Amino acid sequence: MKKIILSIAIIAGVITTTSIQTADAGERPIVNSVYDNDGFVDVKLEDLNEQVQAAINELTSEYGIQALKYSSEKQLTKVKLTKRDDQSSKTVYFSDEGEQVENDMSYESSKSQHQEVEMRQEGQELQEQQLYQQEQQRQQQQHEGQEQQELQQQQNEGQELQQQQEGQQPSVEQSGVTQDQDNGFQNIKFEDLNENVQEAVRKFADQYDITVLQYNNNKKIAKVTGRNKEDQSEKTIHLNDEGKEVNLDAERAEAETEQTEREETQTPKG
């Protein structure tokens, strides 16, 4: 009876040994067994990356490999080992970097915490980047606003300087004054006057701001009206084409007298 039991035990041992083919020196383990349905599937050693293969091969001198599985979702390799001297078994887990972890749950927790830390860091970096971009935009807008103000100021100063250099040349368009015909006088631009009249107008502009500049083409007379820069009193002068001031009222009176005399001369005496 004892011999029968012993024979059965030996046969069982042989069957178990042949079902797990382990490598001696230089041979890779081949897995034939299947166990717990926990997301891990059977895998061959040669299908694993070099880091995981190296980590497993270091254990083969002391342990025999009973099962080898992999979870692509967890990115873990699960190895069930049997110690050669006392036939005790244990299960170990390796990450894709070939590092041994305690178990798949602890690894998942550690991985989740690591991902959470990375997400917080990325969120913080993104927030800092947004704040930096906002600050850059604010500084750029402020700089552009200052440049625009400086440019406007330079343009104003340039216009004032040009006006001074030109002797404050009067312009009907600049004064914004438009008038209808006044006894044959019509608005005229300063540059359309001859040099003699322009020079006389410049001298007048030293004391007066020009408000009206007109010309009578029939009489060849320029009419200039200005406002005194000190007391704001208004004055009108008339200039002939030689730039000399003329008394238009006196000329009108003299012309009327001559006309009367001519009429009296032409009238026959009764």
C-alpha positions as CSV (number, residue, x, y, z in Angstrom):
1,M,0.0,0.0,0.0
2,K,2.8,2.4,0.9
3,K,4.6,1.6,-2.3
4,I,1.4,2.5,-4.3
5,I,1.1,5.9,-2.5
6,L,4.8,6.6,-3.0
7,S,4.5,5.8,-6.7
8,I,1.5,8.1,-7.1
9,A,3.4,10.9,-5.4
10,I,6.4,10.5,-7.6
11,I,4.3,10.4,-10.8
12,A,2.5,13.6,-9.6
13,G,5.8,15.3,-9.0
14,V,7.1,14.4,-12.5
15,I,3.9,15.7,-14.1
16,T,4.2,19.0,-12.2
17,T,7.8,19.4,-13.0
18,T,7.3,18.8,-16.8
19,S,4.4,21.3,-16.9
20,I,6.8,24.1,-15.9
21,Q,9.8,24.2,-18.1
22,T,12.4,26.4,-16.5
23,A,15.7,27.5,-17.9
24,D,19.0,26.4,-16.6
25,A,22.0,28.5,-17.7
26,G,21.1,30.7,-20.6
27,E,17.6,29.1,-21.2
28,R,14.4,31.3,-21.0
29,P,11.4,30.1,-19.0
30,I,8.3,29.0,-20.9
31,V,4.9,29.4,-19.2
32,N,2.1,26.8,-19.6
33,S,-0.2,27.5,-16.6
34,V,-3.1,29.9,-16.2
35,Y,-4.5,31.4,-13.0
36,D,-6.6,34.3,-11.5
37,N,-8.7,36.2,-13.9
38,D,-7.7,39.7,-12.8
39,G,-6.9,41.4,-16.0
40,F,-3.6,39.6,-16.6
41,V,-3.1,37.4,-19.6
42,D,-0.5,34.8,-20.4
43,V,2.6,36.2,-22.0
44,K,5.9,34.8,-23.2
45,L,9.2,36.0,-21.7
46,E,10.5,37.0,-25.1
47,D,7.5,39.3,-25.7
48,L,8.4,41.4,-22.7
49,N,10.8,44.3,-22.9
50,E,14.5,44.0,-22.1
51,Q,14.2,45.6,-18.6
52,V,11.5,43.2,-17.5
53,Q,13.3,40.2,-19.0
54,A,16.5,41.0,-17.2
55,A,14.7,41.4,-13.8
56,I,12.9,38.0,-14.2
57,N,16.1,36.2,-15.3
58,E,17.8,37.4,-12.1
59,L,15.2,35.3,-10.2
60,T,15.6,32.1,-12.1
61,S,18.7,31.0,-10.2
62,E,16.7,30.8,-7.0
63,Y,13.1,30.4,-8.2
64,G,11.3,28.5,-10.8
65,I,8.7,30.3,-12.8
66,Q,5.2,28.9,-12.4
67,A,3.2,31.5,-14.3
68,L,4.0,34.7,-16.3
69,K,1.3,37.2,-17.2
70,Y,0.9,40.8,-18.3
71,S,-1.7,43.5,-18.0
72,S,-1.5,46.2,-20.7
73,E,-4.0,48.3,-18.8
74,K,-2.0,48.3,-15.7
75,Q,1.4,48.1,-17.5
76,L,2.5,45.4,-15.0
77,T,4.0,42.0,-15.4
78,K,2.8,39.4,-12.9
79,V,5.2,36.5,-12.1
80,K,4.3,33.5,-9.9
81,L,7.5,31.9,-8.5
82,T,8.3,28.6,-6.7
83,K,11.4,28.5,-4.6
84,R,13.7,25.6,-5.6
85,D,14.8,24.5,-2.1
86,D,11.6,24.5,-0.1
87,Q,9.0,24.7,-2.9
88,S,7.4,27.8,-1.3
89,S,5.6,30.1,-3.7
90,K,5.2,33.8,-4.1
91,T,4.0,36.3,-6.6
92,V,5.9,39.4,-7.7
93,Y,5.0,42.4,-10.0
94,F,7.3,44.3,-12.3
95,S,6.7,47.7,-13.9
96,D,7.6,48.3,-17.5
97,E,10.8,49.8,-16.2
98,G,11.8,46.5,-14.7
99,E,11.3,47.7,-11.2
100,Q,9.6,45.4,-8.7
101,V,6.5,46.7,-6.9
102,E,4.6,45.3,-3.9
103,N,1.4,44.4,-5.7
104,D,-0.8,45.6,-8.5
105,M,-3.1,47.6,-6.2
106,S,-0.3,49.5,-4.5
107,Y,1.3,50.2,-7.9
108,E,-2.0,51.5,-9.3
109,S,-2.4,53.7,-6.2
110,S,1.1,55.0,-6.6
111,K,0.7,55.5,-10.3
112,S,-2.6,57.4,-9.7
113,Q,-1.0,59.6,-7.1
114,H,1.9,60.3,-9.4
115,Q,-0.4,61.2,-12.2
116,E,-2.4,63.4,-9.9
117,V,0.8,65.2,-8.9
118,E,1.8,65.6,-12.6
119,M,-1.6,67.0,-13.4
120,R,-1.4,69.5,-10.5
121,Q,2.1,70.5,-11.7
122,E,0.9,70.9,-15.3
123,G,-2.1,72.9,-14.1
124,Q,0.1,75.1,-12.1
125,E,2.6,75.6,-15.0
126,L,-0.3,76.4,-17.3
127,Q,-1.7,78.9,-14.9
128,E,1.7,80.5,-14.5
129,Q,2.1,80.6,-18.3
130,Q,-1.3,82.3,-18.7
131,L,-0.4,84.8,-16.0
132,Y,2.9,85.5,-17.8
133,Q,1.2,85.9,-21.1
134,Q,-1.4,88.3,-19.6
135,E,1.4,90.4,-18.0
136,Q,3.2,90.5,-21.3
137,Q,0.1,91.6,-23.1
138,R,-0.6,94.3,-20.5
139,Q,3.0,95.6,-20.7
140,Q,2.9,95.6,-24.5
141,Q,-0.4,97.5,-24.6
142,Q,1.0,100.0,-22.0
143,H,4.1,100.4,-24.1
144,E,2.1,100.8,-27.3
145,G,-0.1,103.4,-25.6
146,Q,3.0,105.4,-24.5
147,E,4.5,105.2,-28.0
148,Q,1.2,106.4,-29.4
149,Q,1.1,109.3,-27.0
150,E,4.7,110.2,-27.7
151,L,4.1,110.1,-31.4
152,Q,1.0,112.3,-31.1
153,Q,3.0,114.7,-29.0
154,Q,5.8,114.8,-31.5
155,Q,3.4,115.4,-34.4
156,N,1.8,118.3,-32.5
157,E,5.2,119.7,-31.7
158,G,6.3,119.3,-35.3
159,Q,3.2,121.2,-36.5
160,E,3.8,124.0,-34.1
161,L,7.5,124.2,-35.1
162,Q,6.6,124.2,-38.8
163,Q,4.1,127.0,-38.2
164,Q,6.7,129.0,-36.4
165,Q,9.3,128.4,-39.1
166,E,6.9,129.5,-41.8
167,G,6.2,132.7,-39.9
168,Q,2.8,131.5,-38.9
169,Q,1.6,131.6,-42.4
170,P,-2.2,132.2,-42.4
171,S,-4.5,129.8,-44.0
172,V,-8.2,130.2,-44.5
173,E,-8.7,126.4,-44.3
174,Q,-6.8,126.2,-41.0
175,S,-8.8,129.0,-39.4
176,G,-12.0,127.2,-40.4
177,V,-13.5,130.5,-41.5
178,T,-15.6,130.5,-44.6
179,Q,-17.3,133.6,-45.8
180,D,-19.4,134.5,-48.7
181,Q,-18.5,137.1,-51.2
182,D,-18.0,140.4,-49.6
183,N,-18.1,143.2,-52.1
184,G,-16.3,141.1,-54.7
185,F,-13.9,139.6,-52.2
186,Q,-13.5,135.8,-52.2
187,N,-11.5,133.5,-49.9
188,I,-8.0,132.7,-51.1
189,K,-5.1,130.6,-49.9
190,F,-1.9,132.3,-48.6
191,E,0.3,130.5,-51.2
192,D,-1.9,131.8,-54.0
193,L,-0.9,135.4,-53.2
194,N,2.2,137.0,-54.7
195,E,5.4,137.4,-52.7
196,N,4.8,141.1,-51.9
197,V,1.4,140.4,-50.4
198,Q,2.7,137.3,-48.6
199,E,5.4,139.3,-46.9
200,A,3.0,142.0,-45.8
201,V,0.6,139.3,-44.4
202,R,3.5,137.7,-42.5
203,K,4.3,141.0,-40.8
204,F,0.6,141.4,-39.9
205,A,0.6,137.9,-38.5
206,D,3.4,138.8,-36.0
207,Q,0.8,140.7,-34.0
208,Y,-2.5,139.2,-35.2
209,D,-3.9,135.7,-35.6
210,I,-5.3,135.6,-39.2
211,T,-9.0,134.8,-39.3
212,V,-10.0,136.0,-42.8
213,L,-7.9,136.1,-46.0
214,Q,-9.7,137.2,-49.2
215,Y,-8.9,138.7,-52.5
216,N,-10.8,140.9,-55.0
217,N,-9.7,140.0,-58.5
218,N,-11.3,143.1,-60.0
219,K,-9.7,145.6,-57.7
220,K,-6.5,143.6,-57.2
221,I,-6.9,144.1,-53.5
222,A,-6.3,141.5,-50.7
223,K,-8.4,141.8,-47.5
224,V,-6.8,140.5,-44.3
225,T,-8.6,140.3,-41.0
226,G,-6.9,139.3,-37.7
227,R,-7.4,139.1,-34.0
228,N,-4.8,140.8,-31.8
229,K,-2.8,138.3,-29.8
230,E,-2.7,140.5,-26.7
231,D,-6.1,142.1,-26.3
232,Q,-8.1,140.0,-28.9
233,S,-9.2,143.1,-30.7
234,E,-10.0,142.6,-34.4
235,K,-8.5,144.6,-37.3
236,T,-8.9,144.5,-41.1
237,I,-6.4,145.8,-43.6
238,H,-6.4,145.9,-47.4
239,L,-3.2,145.3,-49.5
240,N,-2.6,146.0,-53.1
241,D,-0.5,143.7,-55.3
242,E,2.6,145.5,-54.2
243,G,2.0,144.5,-50.7
244,K,1.2,148.1,-49.6
245,E,-1.7,148.9,-47.3
246,V,-4.4,150.9,-48.9
247,N,-7.4,152.8,-47.5
248,L,-10.3,151.1,-49.3
249,D,-12.8,153.6,-48.0
250,A,-10.7,156.6,-49.2
251,E,-10.2,155.0,-52.6
252,R,-13.9,154.4,-52.8
253,A,-14.7,158.0,-51.9
254,E,-12.1,159.3,-54.4
255,A,-13.6,157.1,-57.1
256,E,-17.0,158.3,-56.4
257,T,-15.8,161.9,-56.6
258,E,-14.2,161.3,-59.9
259,Q,-17.3,159.7,-61.2
260,T,-19.4,162.6,-60.1
261,E,-17.1,165.1,-61.8
262,R,-17.2,163.1,-65.0
263,E,-20.9,163.1,-64.9
264,E,-21.1,166.8,-64.3
265,T,-18.7,167.4,-67.2
266,Q,-20.6,165.3,-69.6
267,T,-24.0,167.0,-68.6
268,P,-24.7,169.9,-71.1
269,K,-25.3,173.3,-69.5
270,G,-28.7,174.8,-69.9
